[in-house]
Amino acid sequence: MPETAQAWLDALSTAEVGEFSESDVKNLLSTTKALQAAGLDDLVDDTAPKDALAALEGTAEARSILNSNGYSPEKFSSHMMNIAMAMGAAEMQANKAEIDASIAQLQMLKDQIPPAQYEALYAQVVGVQEIFARAPAGNVELAEKYRTELEALGEE
């Protein structure tokens, strides 16, 4: 697994989970768009969460944008983590049959691969499911409702 992806999973596994409101998602979207408009989205794109937080804290313009939208760097980072968790949960729900089939396939390989390798793969699959299962149902619904806008943020 790429280092940044693993860093995100590690951060998501310990992230404080909070309930979102629709206005929270809209504020997150507008704040992220403001960071993009200022050319500051590079600070958080393809970056491990702790590095993104440090970059936001260390840039006066980013702090100004966050503050004007009611965020501290920590609160913005927390909201980003929660929306990422909710989007991951929605994705897992949408692909449940495929995930279950992958787990079944992995279980069939149990006697064909070294035990340590099997345990590591199984722990990774189950661990990812447990991380995303922490997302409150309301957050998952909001992530689905705003999926197009949220996914577009990563494309701009």
N, C-alpha and C positions, 0 to 999 in steps of 0.2 A: 504494500500500500504506500503511495507517495507520502512523503514526510508531512506536507501541509494537510493532506486529508486526515492522516493519523492525528495530527495536532488538533484539528477540528473535532474529531471524535472524542479525543481525550478531554477537550474543553467542554464539549456538550455533555459528557458523562458526569461532570461535576457542576455544571451550570445551575444557578438558582433558577427554578422554574416559576414563572409568573403568568397570571391570566392577562390576556390582551383584550382591549376593547377595539372597536372599529376605528375610533379616533387615534388610538395608538398606532395601528397599522398605517393609516393615512399620514400621520406625522412621521413615521419611519420612512415611508416612501418619499415624502417631500424633503426631508432632511437629507436622505441619500442622493436625491436628485440635485439638491443644492451643493453637496460635496462634489458631485460629478461636474456640475456646471463650473465650479471653481477649479476643476482639474485635480481635485484631491482624492478621487476615488482610487487612485493608485496606492494610496496609503493602506487600503484594506483589501483590495483585490488580490486573490491568490496568496494571501498572507496568513500565517498562523495567527489565531486570535490574540494571543498575548503581544505579538509584534504589532498587530493592527492597533491595539489599545495604546501601546507605547507611542506609535506614530501619531495617533489622534491627539494624545496628551501633549506631545512635543511640538505640535504645529499650531501656532497662534490663530491662523485663519480657520483651521478646522475647529478649534475650540470655540471660536466666535460663531461659526455656523451652528455648531451643536447647541451652544448656549442660547442663541436666538430662537431655537426651536424647542427649548425646554429640556435639553439634554446635558448631562455631564458625559465625558468620554466613557465612564463606567456604565452609566445607564444606557447609552446608545449601544455599547458593546453587548450588554445584557439583552436588550431588545433584539439585536441582530441574532444572538444565539438562540433566543426563544423562537424567532420566526424561522430560523434554519431548522430547528428541532421540529416545529410544526409542519414545515414543508416536507421534511424527511418522513414524518409520521404519515402524512397524506400519501406520499409516494409508496410507502410500505403497504398501506391499506389498499391502494389501487393495484398493487402487484402481489397481493397475498398468495395467490395460487402459484405464481412463479417462484416466490420465496420458499413456500412450503415444498415445492418440487425440488428446489436446490438443496434444501435441508435433507430431504429423503434421499437424494442422490449422494450427498455427502455421507449419510449414514450407511449407505450401501458400500461405500469405499472404506469403511472403518477397518476392515480386516485386510485391506490391500495396501494401506499406507502406514508408515511408522506411527505408533501411538502418539508421540509428541506432536507430529504434524497434524494428525487428526484432531487432537485436543485443541491445538492452536487455531485451526480453521473453524472448528465448531464454536469455540469461545468467541471468535471474531463475529461470526454470523449471529449468534445469540446476543452477544454484547451490543451490536448495532441495533437489533430489535428492541432490546431493553432501554437503550438510550432514547430512541424515538417514542417508545411507549410512555415516556414521562411527560410528553406534551399534552397539556389539557385539551379536551375535546373542542372547546370553544376556539382555541388557538388554531387547531387543525382546520376547523370550518372557515375561519378567517383567511388562513393561508390558501385554502382552496378558492375562496371567493376572489381573492386578490392575486391568484397565481400568475396570471398573465402580466400584471404590472410588476410583481416581484421578480419574475424571471427576466423581464425586460431590463431590469436594473443591471443585471450581470452582463447584458449584451451591449450596453451603451458605452 
